[in-house]
Each structure stands twice: as structure tokens, then as C-alpha cells.
């Protein structure tokens, strides 16, 4: 992959020298996106991309059934067709997560989400596409397979990080639709094969956020694609919208199952596999449900942040990083507040350009929560 990007960069330099404005019109949005990368906190970076992000063409061409097929398309897009790499696949991995959706006392809707993993370098990607909704998504750059210790620093690595435009682990769009990917509880992979456009778990999140405004629209889009599991394991989605509807989407024997639920962790909730994957002593789902029920499903932003922070995971000596990032997404704002690696005293808030904010990509220090450190049963 590193060799691939070096070839691309030399090609960019040659094209710029030879064709000037023509090369800029072809590569300009990509170069600007790469140059936008900044470090926000330990383990967390930010990128902004405006223009044709290539996703509509990916779906229109049939998508991709695995990371290898998708990586070929991605690198072809980043090189603007000047390089067609061989496909590769990342190694299998498992991660644990949790999510909760609530209403606010003012009638708004919030979704909180933890992403827990052994190792992670997070990237918040702000996309204002030519086709589709404006989105904020988050992805673990280590899943791109660029090598141990790789960071999106320096222009070459910043350009490589553009691959995150096509993959997401969670996010929210300008219409207030939020989606999060969680491990479902076993290793049963989904590989639908009906002739529809194919997407993997993480690429499908980008697809949903660019094209759906509500839970119903998201479910219709999922029924219109062939889903394929990423990284050799079972996944389920937490999907919520600005109306307050919240569902969990799971797959059993290549069949989509939909469960109405405000909370989810890392075991199945659908009837065919109810509680499969629930580990002894794992109280995260039970705790979130108890908090939800005790509040009557209504929490302000501070209360939701406290609840989701309480089930975040500390780092362990066994090599487990813990919670790599926590999101609190305002679905009626809409906006998103991000915390890296349980730094709950360092909130970063992102707002949407198409909602009329003067500085949508400006990182806003959320003073309301700045001095609060949340603690709960997980330390």
C-alpha cells in the first residue's frame, strides 16, 4: 500500500508540472482534503473533504464484496485512474462497543456511542459531497492496514488517509440520521448474493449516511444492497433518527432482522439469536437499559454523556486500548461531540455547514462539559 501511494504522489507531481490547471481540476479536491488533516487529541485526527467523493460511482459500478475489492476501487479513485493496484484484505479483528439513544427534555434526540478496541487511531471525516448529505463519520485508520505505527502525518500519509472517505464505523448526517457499527456476538459472517450492489459493513455506513434521512429510508437502502461482513465476524447496526426512532439491525443466515431498541452492546437482540454473545459479567447493555428506563427515556446531554461514559472501557495491561472514542450525536441539532480515549474533559464539537453555521468545521470547545470527568462502573 505504501508503494502504491508513492507511485500516486510521483504521478501527481508529474501531472501538475505537465498540465498545471488541468491536473489541479482533477486532483485539487483530493489534495485539499489531504492538506486538511490535523491532529485533535491523542489518537484522534480530523479531515475535511468537499466535492465528488467517488461514493456514488462506487455503488453505481456494483460496489464491492470485500475489503480487497473496495481497496482496488479506492486506490483507483485516489489516483484518478492512473494506477490500478492489486487487492488486499485486512486481518480479522473483533471490537466491543455500546450505544444508547434518548430524547431530551426539550424534545430533541441524542445518540451516544463508544468504540472499544485493542488499538486505534481515530479519524473524524467531515464530508460535503456533490451527491448526498453532508456527514461526519469516524473510522479506525489502523483498519486500513498501512503498517504498525503509521500515522496520518506528513503529506504522503495525509493523502493515504483519504481512503477513510469510503469506510466508517459510526457517524451522523445533516438530516439527523445516526449509524454505529458494533460486533454482534459471534463469528457468523453475512454474505448476501442476490445480484444487488454489494457493500461491506463499514462502506455501507457511508452509503446510508449519504443517502438516508430517516430510519425507514436507511432500512430500505439496506434491503436494496447485498451486505458482506467486514473483518470475518458478525456485526449489527444501531440506527437512530431525528424523530426518536431507534433500531438495531442484525443479520441471521443472510437475512436482515430489525429490533426496536434504544440500547445495544455486543450480543444479539433479535429473537432467532437472542443473547448470543452475551458474556458473563458484561453489564453494559443491562446498565444502559436501566439508565434509560429510570429516566423514562429522557436525558439531557450531560446525563447521556455520563451514562455512555460509565460503560466506556479502561485500558488494560493485556494490550486492550479500551474506548478509542466516544460520540454524543445531537440528531435534532444536528451536531456531534467527540471524546478521544476517555478524555471526557476534552470535548470537541462539530456542526453542519448546510445547517447554516458560520464555521461548521471549526472545532468548538464545549464549555458546558469541559470541566467534568465522568466515572462509572467501568472506572
N, C-alpha and C positions, 0 to 999 in steps of 0.2 A: 504493500500500500504506500509506503514512504517513497519507493522508487517511482510509483505511479504519479504521485504529486510532484516530484521533482521534474518529471517529464512535462507535466502540465504547466508548471511555472516557467520552464525554459520556453515552452511553446507560447505562453502569454507574452514573455519578453520579446520574442521574435516577431510575433504578430503586432505588438504595439509599435515596434520600430518600423516595420514594413508598411503597416496600413493605418497607423495613427487613429483617426477618428473612427474608422470602421471597426477597428479592434475594440475601441472603448465602448461602442454601441453594443458589441457582442458580449464583452466581459465586464463592462462597467458595474452593473448591479452586483455581480459576484465579488469584484474587487472591493467595492464599498462595504458589502456585507462582511467580508473578511477583516477589513480595517476597523470595523465597529466593535470587534471583540475586546472586552475589558474584564478584568478580574474584580469581582464584587466582595468576596469574602473567602476564607479558607475553603477550598473545594468547590467554589461556585464562580462561573463566568456568565457573561451576557453577550448576546449577538442580536443585531437588528438587520432584517432583510426586507427590501422593498422591490417589487416588480414581479416578473414571471419566475416563480419558484420551481417550475417544472413538474408540479404535482398533478395538474390536470392532464398533462401529456402522459405521465406515468400510468394513470388509471385508463386513459384512452387507448393506450397501447396494450392493455391487458394486465398491467400490474406486475407483481412478482410473487412467486410461491414460497420463497425463502430468502434469507439474507444474502445469499450468493447472487441470485438473480437481481435483487434490488441493488446490490452494490455495483453491479455492472452498469445498470441504468444511471445510478447516482454519479459515478465517475465519468461516464459519457456526457452527462449533463454539465458537470463541472468543467470538463474540457471542451465543451461546446462541440462535441463530435470529433475532436482531433485525436482522441485516444479511447480505445475500447479495451478495458482491462479484463483479465481473467477473473472469474467469480471466485469468491471465498466465503466461508461460513465461520461465525464466531463459535467458541466453545460453549457447551451447555452451561447454564447457571441457574441459580434459584435465589429469589429475594423475597423478603417479607414486607408487608405494607398494611396500612389501615386507613379507613376513610369514614367520614360522618357528614351528613347533610342536615341542616336545621333551618328553621325560619327565625327571623329576628323579631324583636318586639315591635319594630316599625313596619313589618310586613315584607321585609327583604328575605333573601335566601343566601345562605353561606354553605360552602363545602370545604371541609378540612381534610388534609391528606398527608400521611407520612410515607416516604420511600426509604426502606431499610435494606442495606446490602453490606456485603463483606468489604467492598471497595468501590469508590465512586468519585468521579469528577463531574459535577453537575454543570449543565449549560441551560440558561434561560434563553429561549429563542423568541424574539418578537418579530412576527411576520406580517407585513402588509402586502398581500398578494394582489396580482392583477385580477385573478379569478378566485372568488371565495371570500370568506370572512377573515378579518384581522384576528390574529391569535397570539397568545402567549403559551408556549409549551416548555417542558423541561425534559432533558434527556441525560442519561449517564454516558459521557463520552468514552468511558472505558469499554462500553459495548461495541464501539466502532473498531476495536482491535488494532489500534495504531502502535501498540507496544507498551511495555511496562515503563512507567514514569513519564509517559507522553503528556504534555500539557498544551493547550491552545495559545501558545505564546510565541511571538515572532511571526512574520508574515506567512512563511511556509505553513506552519502549524495552524495559523488562523484560517488559511484557505482550506486546509484539510477539514477543519471543524464545520465547514459549510455542509458536510454530509448530514449534520444533525437537522437540516431542513426537512428531511424525509422520515424521521423517526421521532417518536415521543413516548414518554412514559406517563404523562399527565398534561393537563392544560385546560384553558378556558378561552372562549371566543367572545367577540364583541356583542353577541346576542345573549350571552349568559349561559351557554351550554358548557358544562364541565365534564371531563372524562379522565379517569385514572385507571391504570393497569395494575393489577395485583395478581400474585400467584394464587391459584385456585385450590391447591391441596394435594395434588398427585402429579404423576408424570404422563397422564393421558393426553396425547397431543391431538390437536384438531387439524385435519387436512381435508377440507371440503373440495369436491371436484365435480362441479356441475356446469362448467363452461362459462361461468360469470367472471368478471375481472377479479384477479386474485391479489390479496394483500396479507401481510403478516400482522401480528398483534400490534406492534409498535407503529407500523406505517398506517394501519387503519385508524389509529387515533388522530393522526394528521388529517386523514380523509374526512373523518366525522366532524372535526372542529372547523374545517374549511367550508363544509357544505351543509351542516345541520344547525338549526336554531333551537330545536326542542328535542326532548327525549323521543317522542314519536318519530320525528324525522330521522334521528340517529338510528333507531331500530329498523326503520325502512331501508336505510342505507346499508346496514349490516346484513339484512336479508337479500340485498342485491349484489353482494360480493361473495367470493369463496374465501373463507377465513383459513389462515395457516398459522400454527403456533410458532412463535419465536423461541429460540434457545432450548428446544427439546423439553418443554414442560407445559402443564396446563395453566391457563390464565383465566381471569374473569375481569370484567369492567365494572366500575362504579360510574354511573352516568346520571347527572342531575341537570335541571334547567331552571330558568328564572321563575317558573310557575310554582316551584317547590317539589315537583315530581322527582323521585329518586329511585332508580332501579339498579339491580345487579344483573349483568348478562354473563351467562356461563354456557359452556359447550359440553354436551354429553353425547358420545358416539356420533360426532359431527352434526349434532342437532342443537340449535340455539335454544336456551332456556332463559326466561326472563322472570325475575323475582322482584317484587316491590319491597324495597328495604332502604332505610336511611343510613345503615351502617354495614360495613364489610371489613373482613380481615383476610386470613389466608386459608379458609376452609369453605367448602361448597355450601350454598344456601338452598339450591333447588331440590325439589322432592326426590328425584332419582338418585342423588348423591348427598343428601342432607348430612352435614357434619363430617363428611370425608375430609381428612386432612387436619381436623381439629386436634392439636397436640395437648397432652395432659399438662396442666399448669398455665396454658395460654389463655389469659383472661381478657385480652384486648377487645374482642368483639362483645363479650358479656359486659365489660366496663362501659363501652361506648353506648350500648343499648340501655344500660342502667342510667347513664347520664342523660340520654335522650328522653327516656320515659319520665325521669324525675323532674325534668324541665318542661314536660309537656310538649317536647319537640321545638321549644322556643329558647334561643340563646342569643345574647349579643356577641359581638366579635371577640371580646375578651373571654367570655365563657367558653365559646367554641375553641379558641386557641388554647385555653387551659385544658380542655378535655382532650384534644388531639395531642397536645404536648405530653399529657400524662401517660399516653400509651406509646410515646416515642421510645426508641431503643438506645441505651447507652453503649459506648464502645466496650468491647471485651478483649481480654488478653488472647483469646483463641484466634484472633485475626478478624473479628467481626467489627466493621466500622460503626455499625449502629444505624441511626437515622441519618441518611445523607442529606435530605432536605425535607422541609415541611411547608406545605402551601395552605393558605387560607384564602379561598376564592370567593369573592363577592359576585354572585350571579345576577343581581339586580342593579349593581353599580354601572357596568361590571368593572372589576379590578382584581388584582391578586397581590397578596403579601407573601413573601418568601423568606424562609429562615434556613440558613445552611448549617448542617451538623449540630443541631440543637442549640444554636446561638440565638436563644429567644429574646436576648437583649439587643439584637441587631436586625430588626425587621426591615425589609426592603419592599416597597410598594410600587406596583406598576399599573398604569392606567392606559386607556384606549384612545388612540388618536381619533378614530371615527365616532367617538362619543363626545368629541368637542373639547378635549383637554388641550390646553395650550402647549404643554410639554409632556406628551404622553410617554415618551421613552425615558424621561428624567426619573432617576431613582429617588424616591421620596422617603426620607427618614420618617417612619411612622411614630411620631412623638407620643401618641396615646399609649403605646405598648413598650416604648423604648426602655424604660427602667424596670420592667417586670421580668423576672425569671421564673418560669413555670416549672413546677416539680409535681410528680405524681407517683403511682405505684411502681413505675419502672425507673425511677431515680432521676 
